Amino acid sequence: MYHAPAFEPVPEIAPKRRRRFPWWVVRWGVILAVWGALAGGVVLLWFARDLPRPEDALDAIRRPSLVLQDSAGRTIATYGDVVGEALRLSDLPAYVPEAAVSIEDRRFWTHGAFDAEGVLRAALVDLLAGRVRQGGSTITQQVAKTLFLSNARTVRRKVQEMLLTLWLERHFTKTEILEIWLNRVYLGSGAWGIDAAAHVYFGISARHLNLWQAAMLAGLPRAPSRFNPRADPQAAIARTKEVLDAMVGTGAITDAQAAAAKAAIRVPAHPPGGGWFADWAAGQVAALVPPGTDAVVRTTLDARLQAVAQADLAALLAGPGRRVHAGQGAVVVLDAASGAVRALVGGRSYEGGGFDRATEARRQPGSSFKPFVWLAALEQGMRPDDTVLDAPLRIGGWSPVDFEPGWRGEVTLERALALSLNTAAVRLEMRAGGPAAVASVARRLGVRDRLPDAPSLALGTGEVGLLEMTAAYAAFFNGGLKVEPHGVESVRADGRGVAVPQAGAVRVIDADRAAMMVRMLAAVVREGTGRGAAVAGRFVAGKTGTTQDNRDAWFIGESGGKVIGVWIGNDDGAPMRGVMGGGLPTVLFREVLRAAG
């Protein structure tokens, strides 16, 4: 029997339910976005709450600059922040901005405010080198950092740098940003901007920089102290070559141009005088220039003579001086007629502390003080051919003795000074009115230090400075006029000339007596204790000085209108081995005199 297949009932298919859109996600997304934006705004406001106004920072306050030049107009020292002329790119040789861009930010002209590719490249180079060799910040970032912010390594400062970088990129063209950087970047030695640095390092305007000079300056921003040509010439040269190679890499110059520039590199010798002389001269400027103004000062310094005096003193102390325990010295050279200081060396090395033994130290002058005694005697009516007794002498419990044994009896004043006889000096002091009268003569000629009221003053037991003693001697050689030692010739403050007061000529010695003093001081060199200072074919006059136990040795002399003062000794007053005024000081005097011409 046939049965029809049974069919299961087909279940009824329920209609598909439509899924509802999760509007709550949108709602919370919007809420979070709003709150996130608010939070971000609050954070941004917190970072920006002490953000400097860029418009104000472009005219940032700086320390007033003081530029000192030698008598030929070459810069010898700078103080404060030196800023040169604000120059546009069109004022500069093309390789100046090219050098800066090649070493600091090679994609400067094509990237935006930031350079992600540059950051990655710098990170890779630093990683491979194991040290920081490249920076990833753009020139625009450097402008933001240099002009507006401190060097603090904080998150706030970094965020502020980013905000200011964006502001700069929006408000200035690339050309203007690079001009700001070139005019405001710090390049060492107090120089801010390419023009100031060109003047400081090369003595020229940035308009006249050659290729290797431009490369040297472009290499400084990374480490102005380390690559400073004055501080480390070899490091500066190596960095310059690195910049030239970078310029080849960017196509700014060819290999041949780079090779020629490398061969031409000559780090200019820094004109001497930036140490003791500059510090002394800068002190004189303070009273002439209103506070807060920039000043350029032409000084009296003869850079060539200064270099010779520094080198000769260092060589003397390193050679003969070392063998006799002479560790220090000082030299002063000035014009007898005007008191203009042409060279001033305050020690064997300025880097050794900078203490100026020519202007700050006070030492016993020994017999170099005797000319004041002889002048006092002349002013009491005595003459060089008159006689004075060299014989035993006792004053209270004190008895002066001569360096050479024996007594010479009656000798002329000229002979007594030439041989530096001590008993004769004390007898002349007594004839002239005593220690107070001699001290008065010394003060009249320019010795300002307090002098002892004791008979031993005739032998130079007071303490005096080399500069003052040298200037006081000038009156013997210029016909009897007192001079003020000075180092400033002219001053320009904020571009205007400033009057430099000049001490008028004051007669402190009768002309005839001054001539008598010159005659007697010439005898010291011709036939006395100063024979070591004699130079064939030249008139030389002066006086030696040696203190007890050979602690100080002096010679102050004149030739050709220049008065040269020399002191040799030790800072702690330790005795030297047999060093006298007629020895090492006269040797140095001769060397400096030859350079003085």
C-alpha positions in Angstrom: 0.0 0.0 0.0 1.4 3.2 -1.1 1.9 5.9 1.5 2.6 9.5 0.6 5.8 10.9 2.1 5.2 12.8 5.2 6.2 16.4 5.1 7.4 18.2 8.2 5.8 21.5 8.6 8.1 24.3 7.5 8.8 26.5 10.5 7.6 30.0 10.1 10.6 32.3 9.5 10.5 35.3 11.9 11.2 38.6 10.3 14.8 39.8 10.9 15.1 42.4 13.6 16.9 45.7 12.6 19.9 46.4 14.8 19.7 49.8 16.5 22.7 52.2 16.0 24.7 52.6 19.2 24.1 56.3 19.6 25.5 56.1 23.1 29.0 55.6 21.5 28.6 58.8 19.6 27.3 60.5 22.6 30.2 59.5 24.8 32.6 60.1 22.0 31.4 63.7 21.7 31.5 64.1 25.4 35.0 62.8 25.6 36.1 64.9 22.7 34.7 68.0 24.3 36.2 67.2 27.6 39.5 66.2 25.9 39.6 69.5 24.0 38.9 71.4 27.2 41.5 69.5 29.0 44.0 70.0 26.1 43.1 73.7 26.1 43.7 73.9 29.9 47.1 72.1 29.5 48.0 74.3 26.6 47.1 77.4 28.6 49.1 76.1 31.5 52.2 75.6 29.2 51.6 79.0 27.6 50.8 81.0 30.7 54.3 82.4 31.0 55.1 82.2 27.3 57.0 85.4 26.3 55.5 87.7 23.7 57.4 87.0 20.5 57.1 90.6 19.4 58.9 91.7 22.6 61.5 89.0 22.5 62.7 90.0 19.1 64.0 93.1 20.9 65.3 91.2 23.9 67.3 92.9 26.6 71.1 92.2 26.5 74.1 93.3 28.4 75.7 96.4 27.0 78.9 95.7 25.1 82.3 97.0 25.5 84.8 96.5 22.7 88.4 97.3 23.2 90.8 97.9 20.3 94.5 98.3 20.1 96.1 101.5 18.8 95.7 100.1 15.2 92.0 99.5 15.6 92.1 95.7 16.0 89.8 94.2 18.6 91.7 92.9 21.6 88.9 92.2 24.0 85.1 92.3 24.4 82.9 92.5 27.4 79.1 92.1 27.7 77.1 91.0 24.6 78.6 92.3 21.4 76.0 92.8 18.6 77.0 93.8 15.1 75.1 95.4 12.3 71.8 93.8 11.4 72.3 92.4 7.9 70.0 90.9 5.3 70.9 87.9 3.2 71.4 90.2 0.3 74.1 92.0 2.2 76.1 88.8 2.7 78.2 86.5 0.4 76.0 83.7 -0.8 78.1 81.1 1.0 77.4 82.6 4.5 73.7 81.4 4.6 74.6 78.3 2.6 77.1 77.3 5.3 74.6 77.8 8.0 71.9 75.8 6.3 74.2 73.0 5.3 75.5 72.3 8.8 72.5 73.3 10.9 69.3 72.5 8.8 70.0 71.2 5.3 66.3 70.9 4.5 65.5 74.3 5.9 64.0 75.7 2.6 61.7 72.8 2.0 60.3 71.5 5.4 57.8 73.2 7.5 58.2 74.4 11.1 59.6 70.9 12.0 61.6 68.4 10.1 60.7 64.8 11.0 63.2 63.4 8.4 65.9 65.5 10.0 65.1 64.2 13.5 65.2 60.6 12.3 68.5 61.2 10.4 70.1 62.8 13.4 68.9 60.1 15.7 70.4 57.4 13.4 73.8 59.3 13.1 74.0 59.7 16.9 73.1 56.0 17.4 75.8 54.8 15.1 78.4 57.2 16.5 77.5 56.4 20.1 77.4 60.1 20.9 75.5 63.3 19.9 76.9 64.4 16.5 73.9 65.9 14.9 71.0 67.9 16.2 67.4 67.4 14.9 66.1 70.9 15.6 65.4 73.2 12.7 66.7 76.7 12.4 63.2 78.0 13.2 63.3 76.0 16.4 66.7 77.4 17.2 65.4 80.9 16.7 62.5 80.1 19.1 64.9 78.7 21.6 67.6 81.3 21.3 65.4 84.4 21.3 62.6 83.5 23.6 63.5 80.7 26.0 66.0 79.4 28.5 68.1 76.3 28.2 66.1 74.4 30.8 65.4 70.8 29.7 61.8 70.6 30.7 58.6 69.5 29.1 57.1 73.0 29.5 60.1 74.5 27.7 59.8 72.0 24.9 56.1 72.6 24.4 56.7 76.3 24.4 59.4 75.9 21.8 56.9 74.1 19.6 54.3 76.8 20.0 56.8 79.6 19.2 58.2 77.7 16.3 54.7 77.5 14.8 54.2 81.2 15.4 57.5 82.1 13.7 56.7 79.9 10.7 53.4 81.6 10.3 54.5 85.2 10.8 57.9 85.2 8.9 59.2 84.0 5.6 62.0 81.5 5.5 64.4 84.2 4.4 63.4 86.4 7.4 63.8 83.5 9.8 67.3 82.8 8.6 68.1 86.5 8.8 66.9 86.6 12.4 69.0 83.5 13.2 72.2 84.9 11.5 71.8 88.2 13.3 71.0 86.8 16.8 72.7 83.4 17.2 75.4 83.3 19.8 78.9 82.6 18.4 81.1 82.8 21.4 83.4 85.4 22.9 80.4 87.6 23.7 79.5 87.9 20.0 75.8 87.7 19.1 75.2 87.4 15.4 77.4 86.9 12.3 78.5 90.5 12.0 79.7 90.8 15.6 81.5 87.4 15.3 83.2 88.5 12.1 84.5 91.6 13.8 85.6 89.8 17.0 87.4 86.9 15.3 88.6 88.4 12.0 88.4 92.1 12.4 86.1 92.5 9.4 82.4 93.0 8.5 80.4 89.9 7.7 80.0 91.4 4.3 83.6 90.5 3.6 83.8 87.0 4.9 85.5 84.5 2.7 84.4 80.9 2.3 86.4 79.3 5.1 85.7 82.1 7.5 81.9 81.7 6.8 82.3 78.0 7.4 84.2 78.6 10.7 81.5 80.9 12.0 78.7 78.6 10.9 80.3 75.8 12.9 80.2 77.7 16.2 76.5 77.6 17.2 76.7 73.9 18.1 79.3 74.5 20.8 80.6 78.2 20.9 83.2 77.5 23.6 84.5 74.2 22.2 84.9 75.4 18.6 86.0 78.9 19.5 89.1 79.7 17.4 90.6 81.7 20.2 90.2 78.9 22.8 91.0 75.9 20.6 92.3 76.6 17.1 92.6 73.0 16.2 89.1 72.2 17.2 87.9 75.2 15.2 89.8 74.1 12.1 88.4 70.6 12.3 84.9 71.9 12.7 85.4 74.3 9.8 86.4 71.4 7.6 83.3 69.5 8.7 81.1 72.4 7.6 82.8 72.6 4.2 82.2 68.9 3.7 78.5 69.5 4.6 78.4 72.2 2.0 79.7 69.8 -0.6 77.0 67.3 0.5 74.2 69.9 -0.1 75.7 71.0 -3.4 76.4 74.5 -2.1 80.1 74.2 -3.2 82.2 71.8 -5.2 84.9 69.4 -3.9 87.5 71.7 -5.5 86.1 74.8 -3.7 86.1 72.9 -0.4 89.7 71.7 -0.9 90.9 75.2 -1.7 89.1 76.7 1.3 90.5 74.0 3.6 94.0 74.8 2.4 93.4 78.5 3.0 92.3 78.2 6.7 94.5 80.4 8.9 93.2 80.9 12.4 94.1 84.6 13.1 96.3 85.2 16.0 94.3 87.0 18.7 95.9 90.4 19.3 97.6 90.3 22.7 96.4 92.6 25.4 93.1 90.9 26.0 94.2 90.0 29.5 95.9 92.4 32.0 95.9 95.4 29.7 92.3 95.0 28.7 91.1 94.6 32.3 93.0 97.7 33.4 91.8 99.8 30.4 88.2 98.6 30.9 88.3 99.9 34.4 89.2 103.4 33.1 86.2 103.3 30.7 83.6 102.8 33.4 83.8 106.4 34.4 83.4 107.7 30.8 80.4 105.7 29.5 76.8 106.1 30.8 75.4 102.8 32.2 73.7 100.6 29.7 75.3 101.9 26.6 77.5 100.1 24.1 81.0 101.4 23.7 83.9 100.9 21.3 87.2 102.0 22.8 90.5 102.7 21.0 93.3 102.1 23.4 97.0 103.0 23.6 98.1 99.4 23.3 100.9 98.5 20.8 99.9 94.9 20.2 103.3 94.0 18.7 105.2 95.3 21.7 102.7 93.7 24.1 103.3 90.3 22.3 107.1 90.7 22.6 106.9 91.7 26.3 104.6 88.7 27.1 106.7 86.2 25.2 110.1 87.5 26.5 108.9 87.4 30.1 107.5 83.9 29.8 110.8 82.7 28.1 112.9 84.4 30.8 111.0 82.8 33.7 110.9 79.4 32.0 114.6 79.4 31.3 117.1 81.4 33.4 114.4 82.4 35.9 113.6 78.8 36.7 117.2 78.0 37.6 117.3 80.8 40.2 113.8 80.3 41.6 112.3 83.4 40.0 108.6 82.5 39.4 106.9 85.7 38.4 107.4 89.1 36.8 105.8 92.1 35.3 106.5 94.7 32.6 105.2 98.1 31.8 106.1 100.2 28.7 104.8 103.8 28.5 105.5 107.0 26.5 107.6 109.3 28.6 106.0 112.4 27.1 102.3 111.4 27.5 102.0 108.5 29.9 100.2 106.4 27.3 100.7 102.8 28.2 101.9 100.8 25.2 102.3 97.4 26.9 101.4 96.0 30.3 102.2 92.4 31.3 101.0 91.4 34.7 102.6 88.0 35.0 103.9 84.9 33.2 100.4 83.7 32.3 97.1 85.5 32.3 95.4 82.1 32.5 97.2 81.4 35.7 94.6 83.6 37.6 94.8 87.0 35.9 96.3 88.7 39.0 98.0 91.8 37.6 101.4 92.3 39.2 101.9 95.5 37.2 99.0 97.4 38.7 97.8 95.4 41.7 100.9 94.0 43.4 102.7 96.2 46.0 106.4 95.3 46.5 109.5 96.9 47.9 111.4 98.7 45.1 114.8 98.6 46.8 117.3 100.9 45.2 115.0 101.8 42.3 113.5 104.2 44.8 116.8 106.1 45.3 116.2 108.6 42.4 113.6 110.3 44.5 116.2 110.8 47.3 118.7 112.2 44.8 116.0 114.6 43.4 115.2 115.8 46.9 118.9 116.5 47.4 119.1 118.4 44.2 116.1 120.5 45.3 118.1 121.4 48.4 120.8 122.9 46.2 123.2 120.0 45.6 124.5 119.1 42.2 125.7 115.8 40.5 129.4 116.7 41.1 128.9 117.5 44.8 130.1 114.9 47.2 128.5 112.7 49.8 130.3 110.4 52.3 130.2 106.7 52.0 131.2 105.5 55.4 129.8 103.6 58.4 126.5 105.1 59.7 124.3 104.4 62.6 120.9 105.8 63.3 119.5 104.5 66.6 119.9 100.8 66.4 120.0 100.6 62.6 123.2 100.6 60.4 122.8 100.6 56.6 125.5 98.8 54.7 126.5 98.7 51.0 126.1 95.6 48.9 129.8 95.7 47.9 132.2 95.5 50.9 134.4 98.4 51.8 133.8 102.1 52.0 134.6 104.7 49.3 134.7 107.8 51.4 133.7 111.0 49.6 132.1 110.3 46.3 130.1 112.5 43.9 126.4 112.2 43.8 126.6 110.8 40.3 129.0 108.1 41.3 127.1 107.3 44.5 123.9 106.7 42.4 125.7 104.7 39.8 127.1 102.4 42.4 123.9 102.5 44.5 125.7 103.3 47.8 123.3 102.8 50.7 125.0 104.9 53.3 125.3 107.8 50.8 121.5 107.5 50.1 120.6 107.7 53.8 123.0 110.7 54.3 121.4 112.5 51.3 117.9 111.7 52.7 118.9 113.4 55.9 120.3 116.5 54.0 117.1 116.7 52.0 114.9 117.0 55.1 114.4 113.3 56.1 112.0 110.5 55.0 108.9 112.8 54.9 110.6 115.2 52.4 111.6 112.3 50.2 108.1 110.8 50.4 106.7 114.1 49.4 108.9 114.2 46.3 107.8 110.7 45.3 104.1 111.6 45.7 104.6 114.7 43.6 105.9 112.6 40.8 103.0 110.1 41.0 103.7 107.4 43.7 100.4 107.3 45.6 101.2 104.4 48.0 101.7 105.2 51.6 105.4 105.3 52.4 107.0 104.7 55.8 108.4 107.6 57.8 111.7 105.9 58.5 115.3 106.4 57.4 115.2 103.0 55.6 112.8 104.7 53.1 115.9 105.9 51.2 116.7 102.2 50.5 113.2 101.5 49.1 111.6 99.7 52.1 108.1 101.1 51.2 105.7 99.1 49.1 104.8 100.5 45.6 103.3 99.4 42.3 105.3 98.9 39.1 103.0 101.0 37.0 103.1 104.0 39.3 106.9 103.8 39.6 107.4 103.6 35.9 105.1 106.6 35.3 106.9 108.6 38.1 110.2 108.0 36.3 108.8 109.6 33.2 109.2 113.0 34.8 112.9 112.5 34.9 113.0 111.9 31.1 110.4 114.3 29.7 111.9 117.5 31.1 110.1 117.4 34.5 106.4 116.9 33.7 104.2 114.6 35.6 102.2 112.1 33.4 99.2 110.0 34.3 99.5 106.5 33.0 96.5 105.8 30.8 95.2 103.3 28.3 92.3 105.0 26.6 92.7 107.1 23.5 89.1 107.6 22.3 85.6 106.3 23.1 82.4 106.0 21.0 79.3 105.2 23.0 76.2 104.2 21.1 77.8 105.6 18.0 78.7 109.0 19.4 82.1 110.3 20.4 82.8 110.7 24.1 85.2 113.2 25.5 88.2 111.5 27.1 89.7 113.7 29.8 93.4 114.3 29.4 95.5 115.3 32.4 97.2 118.5 31.6 101.0 118.7 31.8 102.1 119.6 35.3 105.6 120.6 36.0 106.9 118.7 39.0 110.7 119.0 38.4 112.6 122.0 37.4 113.9 121.4 33.8 117.6 121.8 34.9 117.2 119.3 37.7 115.4 116.9 35.4 118.5 117.1 33.1 120.8 116.4 36.1 118.7 113.3 37.0 119.0 112.0 33.4 122.8 112.5 33.5 123.1 110.6 36.7 120.7 107.8 35.6 122.7 107.4 32.4 125.8 106.9 34.6 124.0 104.0 36.3 123.8 102.2 32.9 127.2 103.4 31.6 129.4 102.5 34.6 127.2 101.3 37.5 124.8 98.6 38.6 122.7 98.9 35.4 125.4 98.1 32.9 123.4 95.0 31.9 120.7 97.3 30.3 123.2 99.0 27.9 122.4 98.6 24.2 125.2 99.5 21.7 124.5 102.7 19.9 121.6 103.8 22.1 121.2 106.2 24.9 119.9 104.3 27.9 119.4 105.6 31.4 117.7 103.9 34.4 118.1 102.5 37.9 118.3 99.0 39.4 116.6 97.8 42.6 117.2 94.8 44.7 115.5 94.0 48.1 116.7 92.1 51.1 117.5 88.4 50.4 116.9 88.9 46.7 113.1 88.8 47.1 112.5 91.5 44.5 114.6 92.7 41.5 113.7 95.8 39.5 115.0 97.9 36.6 113.2 101.0 35.4 114.8 102.8 32.4 114.3 104.9 29.4 115.5 105.1 25.8 114.0 106.7 22.7 111.1 108.2 24.6 109.9 104.9 26.1 110.0 104.2 29.8 110.2 100.5 30.6 109.7 99.1 34.1 110.5 95.5 35.0 109.9 93.6 38.2 111.0 90.0 38.9 110.2 88.0 42.0 107.8 85.5 43.6 104.2 86.0 44.7 104.9 84.6 48.1 108.0 86.7 48.6 110.3 83.7 48.6 114.0 84.6 48.0 115.5 84.1 44.6 119.0 82.7 44.1 121.2 85.7 43.6 118.8 87.6 41.4 119.6 91.4 41.4 118.2 94.3 39.6 121.2 94.4 37.3 120.7 90.8 36.2 117.4 89.3 34.9 115.5 92.6 34.9 118.1 94.3 32.7 118.1 91.3 30.3 114.3 91.6 29.9 114.6 95.4 29.6 117.0 95.1 26.6 114.8 92.6 24.8 111.7 94.8 25.2 113.7 97.9 24.2 114.8 96.4 21.0 111.2 95.6 20.1 110.1 99.1 21.0 112.5 100.4 18.3 
